[in-house]
Amino acid sequence: MSAILGGSDDGDTSIILRAELYNRLRDNRGLMLLSKDEEEFFQFNTPLSGLDALLAQSQEQMAAPSHTPLVKLLGITPSGLNASTEGEIAVYYDHIRAMQENLLRDPLDKLLKLVQLHLFGKVDDNITFDFVPLRQMSETELSTIRKSDTDRDVAYIQAGVVSAEEVRGRLAGEPGSGYNGIDVEDVPEMPDDGFSDGMNDGAEEDVGGQAAPKPEPAQDAEWDESKHPRAENGRFGGGSGEKQTKKPSKGETDLGSLFQTAISNSGGNAVYSDFAVIDGKTAGIVKAETGIDISGWRHSIGEADIRHILKKHGNEKRKTAVGSVPLLDRI
């Protein structure tokens, strides 16, 4: 090389021979022939630190035009402690949803109307469509949401905001509730919790056909419930409660006060028999069916029965369905 630079005629021949020699020996790994007196060899190392970052950036540039996360396009997961791709996938799903609404909604809507005109001769606005969501919740997430909805419905029913029938209607019309398509009008019977549903269960028949009084629950012999009034929440209030309310006479039972007493006395089961005499038509039907004459008998009901009725049908001020009457009008 120095001879060529110096203008020597032998330089061209020397460098050609040198290149041919290197070409023949290039497969010998690590072999290099040098002139000890005239040549010197230098080795330069090129560091590759940061190459992985450059490759990762180039891969991101490949995925950027398609708005596709690396984990979906190339299967590359993020590195690092607690690294996750949920945010990238959520953005990707939002992008797909926006593309569906902006590019596909109108053409598909027109196509759906054309198909209806071809099949039915008219367009039914109730026939619609929606895109299937890309993200599907797991069974654990669905059960957690349903549990929260159940707690909310129970709180609303207890507060009187909505009725049980309205909640049943929502469950029947919600596709993911698990009760989609049930008959809203076919309300199941409430399970028996030990309380009586009948108005005449306070009187039982013996062998001779006579009514036997319903036994009182066991209580302290010296305990007088009337001397210990309770608040609306069922707890005892202050004072001895010596002041007595006027007991209604026969045929004049105040059902509102009776219901309020039964609710306040949550632990008692006193029996009230101060009701009107059973009418003759009812007595005749019972006698024809059972052979027992109940003429002159009076209706009776216990506090536990009243609480069970209120729990099952609601309070006396609420109407359970269109066309029904308040509970007090039924008694």
Secondary structure as GFF3:
##gff-version 3
##sequence-region A 1 331
A	DSSP	alpha_helix	2	6	.	.	.	ID=ss1
A	DSSP	alpha_helix	10	25	.	.	.	ID=ss2
A	DSSP	alpha_helix	51	63	.	.	.	ID=ss3
A	DSSP	alpha_helix	70	73	.	.	.	ID=ss4
A	DSSP	alpha_helix	86	99	.	.	.	ID=ss5
A	DSSP	pi_helix	100	104	.	.	.	ID=ss6
A	DSSP	alpha_helix	105	120	.	.	.	ID=ss7
A	DSSP	alpha_helix	139	159	.	.	.	ID=ss8
A	DSSP	alpha_helix	164	173	.	.	.	ID=ss9
A	DSSP	three_ten_helix	175	177	.	.	.	ID=ss10
A	DSSP	beta_strand	203	205	.	.	.	ID=ss11
A	DSSP	beta_strand	211	213	.	.	.	ID=ss12
A	DSSP	three_ten_helix	225	227	.	.	.	ID=ss13
A	DSSP	alpha_helix	255	264	.	.	.	ID=ss14
A	DSSP	beta_strand	271	272	.	.	.	ID=ss15
A	DSSP	alpha_helix	280	290	.	.	.	ID=ss16
A	DSSP	beta_strand	301	302	.	.	.	ID=ss17
A	DSSP	alpha_helix	303	313	.	.	.	ID=ss18
A	DSSP	alpha_helix	327	330	.	.	.	ID=ss19
###
